[in-house]
Amino acid sequence: MSDTELRRIGGSDLYVSRLCLGGNVFGWTADEATSFRVLDDYVAGGGNFVDTADSYSAWAEGHSGGESETVIGRWLADRGRPENLVVATKVGKHPQFPGLSAANVRAAAEASLARLGVEAIDLYYAHFDDPDTPIAESARAFSRLVDEGRVRAVGLSNHSPERIREWLEVCEEEGLHAPVCVQPHYNLVERGIEADLVPLAVERGLALLPYFGLARGFLTGKYRPGGPEVDSPRASGARAYLEDPRAVRVLEALDAVAKRLDTSVAAVALAWPAARPGVVSVLASARSAEQLADLMPAAGLVLDEESAALLTEAFTAG
């Protein structure tokens, strides 16, 4: 089954594809020319949602942060902005702009706007919680950017349900622009949020936009018991899942469903969270056009009931 209709992010005016293209690899493991091709192919395939952060890729030797935003900005300038493209970025982890103080949120937003070459950030996330800054201060800073037209919508990433509730309460009390979405770590083998964050998101109308939809590449099917080494900076993290027998059962279920539906294992893996309660779009990155080709079927893939149940039960079975 196929469903390519755009989905709304919470109560915002942003409508996005089921597959969100992660920009963490741009300017890091994908050079500018490769990044441009991945972005071109993604848009040509119907995708309209690109996710990055001001800190990407500060962790790499010789990088200072902002590399991904710079590549995306150059692509936008070179190609012209595609119709309905939604660009998300984040603040809080850039070495020069750490944390969520009001002054830092504003300074980081201005820097991101300059690198991206846009007048407004479509979706601006608080990347990580900042326990040293009162939530009220951060919430006011984000809301002010919306009032000024510099940001269209606010999101939270890597925040606990308790802190999300606190942020929402501050917005209600002070009449601020509230977050419309939450970006958690969630996939077929990372399901802890189902106990608390998912119910909260559904209750409050927050869109869930999971990252690591492929579990650092594990759910592409490249990592197998006794299988060959994979050339990837995330290989060690991905191979660690093989120590969990439930994760191995998930691979077997993915193989069966992909064969039945005549599609890639990666597309099936991404289609599963895309159909879960509260989820609007699932994030995955590709460092080559070939990797992207494996992901793109997920943009329109809808799992039948039997396939979805097989995948769900593979990880929960004893």
C-alpha positions as CSV (number, residue, x, y, z in Angstrom):
1,M,0.0,0.0,0.0
2,S,1.1,3.6,-0.7
3,D,0.3,6.9,1.0
4,T,2.3,9.9,0.0
5,E,0.0,12.5,1.5
6,L,1.8,15.2,3.6
7,R,1.1,15.1,7.3
8,R,0.6,18.1,9.7
9,I,3.1,18.7,12.5
10,G,0.9,19.2,15.5
11,G,-1.1,22.4,15.4
12,S,1.4,24.2,13.1
13,D,0.9,25.2,9.5
14,L,3.8,22.8,8.5
15,Y,2.9,19.7,6.4
16,V,5.7,17.2,5.8
17,S,6.4,13.9,4.2
18,R,6.5,10.6,6.2
19,L,10.3,10.4,5.6
20,C,12.4,13.2,7.0
21,L,15.9,13.5,5.6
22,G,18.5,13.8,8.3
23,G,21.3,16.3,7.6
24,N,23.8,15.1,10.2
25,V,26.0,13.6,7.4
26,F,26.2,16.7,5.2
27,G,29.7,18.1,5.3
28,W,30.8,15.2,7.4
29,T,30.7,11.7,5.8
30,A,29.0,13.2,2.7
31,D,31.0,15.9,0.9
32,E,29.2,18.9,-0.6
33,A,28.7,17.4,-4.1
34,T,27.3,14.1,-2.6
35,S,25.1,16.0,-0.2
36,F,23.7,18.1,-3.1
37,R,22.9,14.9,-5.0
38,V,21.2,13.3,-1.9
39,L,19.1,16.4,-1.4
40,D,18.2,16.6,-5.1
41,D,17.1,12.9,-5.2
42,Y,15.1,13.2,-2.0
43,V,13.1,16.2,-3.3
44,A,12.7,14.5,-6.7
45,G,11.2,11.5,-4.9
46,G,8.6,13.6,-3.1
47,G,10.3,14.4,0.2
48,N,9.9,17.9,1.6
49,F,11.3,17.7,5.2
50,V,15.1,18.2,6.0
51,D,16.4,18.1,9.5
52,T,19.7,19.5,10.8
53,A,21.2,21.2,13.8
54,D,23.7,24.0,14.4
55,S,26.1,21.5,16.1
56,Y,26.4,19.2,13.1
57,S,29.3,18.2,12.7
58,A,31.3,19.7,15.6
59,W,32.3,16.2,16.8
60,A,34.5,15.5,13.7
61,E,38.1,16.5,13.7
62,G,38.7,19.9,12.2
63,H,35.0,20.8,12.3
64,S,33.5,23.6,14.4
65,G,29.8,23.0,14.0
66,G,27.4,24.5,11.4
67,E,28.9,22.5,8.5
68,S,25.5,20.8,7.8
69,E,23.6,24.0,7.8
70,T,26.2,25.6,5.5
71,V,25.8,22.8,3.0
72,I,22.0,23.0,3.0
73,G,22.2,26.8,2.7
74,R,24.5,26.5,-0.4
75,W,22.2,23.9,-1.9
76,L,19.2,26.2,-1.4
77,A,21.1,29.1,-3.0
78,D,22.2,27.0,-5.9
79,R,19.0,25.1,-6.6
80,G,16.4,27.6,-5.5
81,R,14.1,26.6,-2.6
82,P,11.8,23.8,-3.6
83,E,8.1,24.4,-3.1
84,N,6.8,23.5,0.4
85,L,10.2,22.5,1.7
86,V,10.4,22.4,5.5
87,V,13.8,22.9,7.1
88,A,14.3,22.1,10.8
89,T,17.3,23.0,12.8
90,K,18.3,23.0,16.5
91,V,20.0,25.0,19.2
92,G,21.8,24.0,22.4
93,K,24.9,21.9,21.4
94,H,27.0,24.1,19.2
95,P,30.4,24.8,20.9
96,Q,29.9,28.5,20.5
97,F,26.2,28.5,21.5
98,P,25.7,26.0,24.3
99,G,22.5,25.8,26.3
100,L,19.1,27.4,26.1
101,S,19.5,30.7,27.8
102,A,17.5,33.5,26.1
103,A,20.6,35.3,24.8
104,N,22.0,32.1,23.4
105,V,18.8,31.0,21.7
106,R,18.7,34.3,19.9
107,A,22.4,34.4,18.9
108,A,22.3,30.8,17.7
109,A,19.1,31.4,15.7
110,E,20.7,34.4,13.9
111,A,23.8,32.2,13.1
112,S,21.6,29.4,11.8
113,L,19.6,31.8,9.7
114,A,22.8,33.2,8.1
115,R,24.2,29.7,7.4
116,L,21.0,28.5,5.9
117,G,20.4,31.7,4.0
118,V,16.7,31.8,4.9
119,E,14.5,34.5,6.4
120,A,12.8,32.1,8.8
121,I,13.5,28.7,10.4
122,D,10.5,26.5,9.7
123,L,10.9,24.3,12.8
124,Y,13.3,25.3,15.6
125,Y,14.2,22.7,18.2
126,A,15.6,22.9,21.7
127,H,18.1,20.2,21.0
128,F,18.7,19.0,24.5
129,D,17.3,19.9,27.9
130,D,19.2,22.6,29.8
131,P,18.8,22.2,33.5
132,D,20.8,25.3,34.2
133,T,18.3,27.6,32.5
134,P,14.7,28.0,33.8
135,I,12.3,26.6,31.3
136,A,10.3,29.8,31.4
137,E,13.3,31.8,30.1
138,S,13.8,29.3,27.2
139,A,10.1,29.2,26.4
140,R,9.9,33.0,26.2
141,A,13.0,33.2,24.0
142,F,11.6,30.7,21.4
143,S,8.2,32.3,21.5
144,R,9.7,35.7,20.8
145,L,11.4,34.4,17.7
146,V,8.0,33.2,16.4
147,D,6.5,36.6,17.2
148,E,9.3,38.2,15.2
149,G,8.8,35.9,12.2
150,R,12.3,34.4,12.6
151,V,10.8,31.0,13.5
152,R,7.6,29.4,12.3
153,A,7.2,26.6,14.9
154,V,8.9,25.3,18.0
155,G,9.9,21.8,18.8
156,L,11.6,19.9,21.7
157,S,14.2,17.2,21.2
158,N,15.6,14.8,23.9
159,H,13.4,16.2,26.7
160,S,11.8,14.0,29.3
161,P,8.0,13.9,29.6
162,E,8.2,15.8,32.9
163,R,10.1,18.7,31.3
164,I,7.9,18.7,28.3
165,R,4.9,19.1,30.5
166,E,6.6,21.9,32.4
167,W,7.4,23.7,29.1
168,L,3.8,23.4,28.0
169,E,2.4,24.6,31.3
170,V,4.6,27.7,31.1
171,C,3.3,28.4,27.6
172,E,-0.3,28.0,28.7
173,E,0.2,30.3,31.7
174,E,2.0,33.0,29.8
175,G,0.3,32.8,26.4
176,L,3.4,31.8,24.6
177,H,3.9,29.9,21.4
178,A,4.0,26.3,22.6
179,P,6.0,23.4,21.1
180,V,4.2,21.5,18.4
181,C,6.3,18.4,18.3
182,V,8.8,16.3,20.1
183,Q,11.8,14.5,18.5
184,P,12.7,11.3,20.5
185,H,14.9,8.3,19.9
186,Y,12.5,5.7,18.7
187,N,12.6,2.7,16.3
188,L,11.8,-1.0,16.2
189,V,14.6,-1.8,18.8
190,E,14.4,1.4,20.9
191,R,10.8,1.5,22.3
192,G,11.1,2.9,25.8
193,I,9.1,6.1,24.9
194,E,5.9,4.0,24.4
195,A,5.4,3.9,28.2
196,D,5.3,7.6,28.8
197,L,6.2,10.0,26.0
198,V,3.9,8.6,23.4
199,P,0.8,8.8,25.7
200,L,1.8,12.4,26.5
201,A,2.2,13.4,22.9
202,V,-1.1,11.9,21.9
203,E,-2.8,13.5,24.8
204,R,-1.4,17.0,24.1
205,G,-1.5,16.8,20.3
206,L,2.3,16.9,19.9
207,A,3.7,15.4,16.7
208,L,6.3,12.7,17.3
209,L,9.2,13.0,14.8
210,P,11.6,10.2,15.8
211,Y,15.3,10.2,15.0
212,F,17.7,7.2,14.6
213,G,14.8,5.5,12.7
214,L,17.2,2.9,11.5
215,A,19.0,2.4,14.9
216,R,22.3,3.8,13.7
217,G,22.0,1.6,10.5
218,F,21.3,-1.7,12.3
219,L,17.8,-1.8,10.8
220,T,19.1,-1.6,7.3
221,G,19.9,-5.3,7.5
222,K,23.6,-4.7,6.9
223,Y,24.6,-6.0,10.3
224,R,24.1,-9.8,10.8
225,P,25.4,-12.4,13.3
226,G,28.7,-13.5,11.9
227,G,28.4,-11.1,9.0
228,P,31.1,-8.9,7.5
229,E,32.4,-5.7,8.9
230,V,30.6,-2.6,7.8
231,D,32.5,0.6,6.9
232,S,30.6,3.2,8.9
233,P,31.4,5.6,11.8
234,R,28.4,4.1,13.6
235,A,29.2,0.5,13.0
236,S,30.2,-0.3,16.6
237,G,26.9,1.1,17.9
238,A,24.9,-0.7,15.3
239,R,26.6,-4.1,15.9
240,A,25.9,-3.8,19.6
241,Y,22.3,-4.6,18.9
242,L,23.3,-8.1,17.8
243,E,23.8,-9.0,21.5
244,D,20.1,-8.7,22.1
245,P,18.2,-11.8,20.7
246,R,15.0,-9.7,20.3
247,A,16.9,-7.4,17.9
248,V,18.0,-10.5,15.9
249,R,14.3,-11.6,15.7
250,V,13.5,-8.1,14.4
251,L,15.9,-8.6,11.5
252,E,14.2,-11.9,10.7
253,A,10.8,-10.2,10.7
254,L,12.1,-7.4,8.6
255,D,13.4,-9.9,6.0
256,A,10.1,-11.6,5.8
257,V,8.1,-8.4,5.4
258,A,10.5,-6.9,2.9
259,K,10.3,-10.0,0.8
260,R,6.5,-10.1,1.0
261,L,6.1,-6.4,0.0
262,D,9.0,-6.5,-2.5
263,T,10.8,-3.6,-1.0
264,S,14.0,-2.8,1.0
265,V,14.5,-3.8,4.6
266,A,15.3,-0.2,5.5
267,A,12.0,1.0,4.0
268,V,10.0,-1.5,6.1
269,A,11.9,-0.5,9.2
270,L,11.0,3.1,8.7
271,A,7.4,2.4,7.8
272,W,6.8,0.8,11.2
273,P,7.4,3.9,13.4
274,A,5.7,6.0,10.8
275,A,2.5,4.2,11.5
276,R,2.7,4.3,15.3
277,P,0.5,6.5,17.4
278,G,1.4,10.2,17.3
279,V,4.2,9.8,14.8
280,V,4.1,12.2,11.8
281,S,7.5,11.7,10.1
282,V,10.5,9.5,10.7
283,L,14.1,10.8,10.4
284,A,16.8,8.9,8.6
285,S,20.1,10.0,6.9
286,A,21.9,8.8,3.8
287,R,25.5,9.5,3.0
288,S,25.1,8.5,-0.7
289,A,22.5,8.4,-3.4
290,E,22.5,4.6,-3.2
291,Q,21.7,4.6,0.5
292,L,18.9,7.1,-0.1
293,A,17.4,4.9,-2.8
294,D,16.9,2.2,-0.1
295,L,15.1,4.6,2.2
296,M,12.8,6.4,-0.3
297,P,10.1,3.7,-0.6
298,A,9.3,4.4,3.1
299,A,7.9,7.8,2.1
300,G,4.8,6.0,0.7
301,L,4.9,2.6,2.3
302,V,2.0,1.6,4.5
303,L,2.3,-1.8,6.3
304,D,-0.6,-4.2,6.3
305,E,-1.9,-5.3,9.6
306,E,-0.2,-8.7,9.5
307,S,3.2,-7.2,8.7
308,A,2.9,-4.5,11.3
309,A,2.0,-7.1,14.0
310,L,4.9,-9.4,13.0
311,L,7.4,-6.5,13.4
312,T,5.9,-5.3,16.7
313,E,5.8,-8.7,18.3
314,A,9.3,-9.6,17.2
315,F,10.8,-7.3,19.8
316,T,8.2,-7.8,22.5
317,A,8.1,-11.6,22.4
318,G,9.8,-13.4,25.3
